[in-house]
Amino acid sequence: MVFEDDFLYDCFYDKTMELGRPPTSRELADDKSIPHYITFRRRLGKKDEICQALGIENVSSHTHRFFCIDCPHEPESCGEDINECLDEAGDYMEGIV
């Protein structure tokens, strides 16, 4: 099946909005509702290139993990939406991104 570039960009952008950051190759490959990671890589380039084309910041997936480790709440059971926490983080993100 051949996918249009615009469709691939839309899928990547939607996945980014869902996660609150650009998806990893594994997250793209594991999501059966979108084309496989290899399709994105072959057609659109590396994650940096896709992010640049979409005008979004290429934030590492590790940022969220480190953010939760530093959280004063119990990360495994807090039930908070990581994106809301990040919005409230303020200067915290400046030190790690």
C-alpha positions as CSV (number, residue, x, y, z in Angstrom):
1,M,0.0,0.0,0.0
2,V,1.3,3.4,-0.9
3,F,0.7,6.3,1.5
4,E,0.8,10.0,0.6
5,D,3.4,12.1,2.4
6,D,0.7,14.3,3.8
7,F,-1.0,11.3,5.3
8,L,2.3,10.2,6.9
9,Y,2.9,13.7,8.3
10,D,-0.6,13.8,9.7
11,C,-0.2,10.4,11.4
12,F,3.1,11.5,12.9
13,Y,1.6,14.8,14.1
14,D,-1.4,13.1,15.6
15,K,0.8,10.6,17.4
16,T,2.9,13.5,18.7
17,M,-0.2,15.2,20.1
18,E,-1.4,12.0,21.7
19,L,1.9,11.4,23.5
20,G,2.8,15.1,24.1
21,R,6.1,14.6,22.4
22,P,7.3,13.0,19.1
23,P,7.0,9.2,19.1
24,T,9.9,6.8,19.2
25,S,10.5,4.3,16.4
26,R,9.1,1.6,18.7
27,E,5.9,3.6,19.4
28,L,5.4,4.0,15.7
29,A,6.1,0.4,14.9
30,D,3.8,-0.8,17.8
31,D,0.8,1.3,16.7
32,K,-1.1,-0.9,14.3
33,S,-3.5,1.9,13.4
34,I,-0.8,3.8,11.4
35,P,1.9,2.8,8.9
36,H,5.0,1.1,10.2
37,Y,8.0,3.1,11.4
38,I,10.0,1.9,8.4
39,T,7.5,3.6,6.1
40,F,8.0,6.9,7.9
41,R,11.8,6.6,7.9
42,R,12.0,5.6,4.2
43,R,9.6,8.3,3.0
44,L,10.1,11.2,5.3
45,G,13.5,10.7,6.9
46,K,14.7,10.6,10.4
47,K,12.7,11.8,13.4
48,D,14.6,15.1,13.5
49,E,13.8,15.7,9.8
50,I,10.1,14.9,10.3
51,C,9.9,17.2,13.4
52,Q,11.6,20.0,11.5
53,A,9.2,19.6,8.5
54,L,6.2,19.8,10.9
55,G,7.7,22.6,12.9
56,I,7.6,20.7,16.2
57,E,10.3,20.3,18.8
58,N,12.0,16.9,18.9
59,V,11.7,16.2,22.6
60,S,13.3,13.0,23.8
61,S,11.1,10.2,25.2
62,H,13.4,10.1,28.2
63,T,12.3,13.6,29.3
64,H,8.9,12.2,30.5
65,R,10.6,9.3,32.3
66,F,13.0,11.7,34.1
67,F,10.2,14.1,34.9
68,C,8.2,11.4,36.6
69,I,11.2,10.1,38.6
70,D,11.6,13.6,40.0
71,C,7.9,14.0,40.8
72,P,6.9,14.3,44.5
73,H,3.9,12.1,43.8
74,E,4.0,8.3,43.4
75,P,4.5,8.1,39.6
76,E,3.1,4.6,39.2
77,S,-0.2,5.4,40.9
78,C,-0.7,9.2,40.7
79,G,-3.1,8.9,37.7
80,E,-2.1,12.4,36.4
81,D,-1.9,13.1,32.7
82,I,1.8,13.6,32.0
83,N,1.0,16.4,29.5
84,E,-0.8,18.4,32.2
85,C,2.1,17.9,34.6
86,L,4.5,19.1,32.0
87,D,2.4,22.2,31.3
88,E,2.7,23.0,35.0
89,A,6.4,22.2,35.2
90,G,7.7,25.7,34.2
91,D,11.4,26.0,34.7
92,Y,11.9,22.2,35.4
93,M,12.0,21.5,31.7
94,E,14.6,24.1,30.9
95,G,17.1,22.2,32.9
96,I,16.8,18.9,31.2
97,V,15.8,19.6,27.6
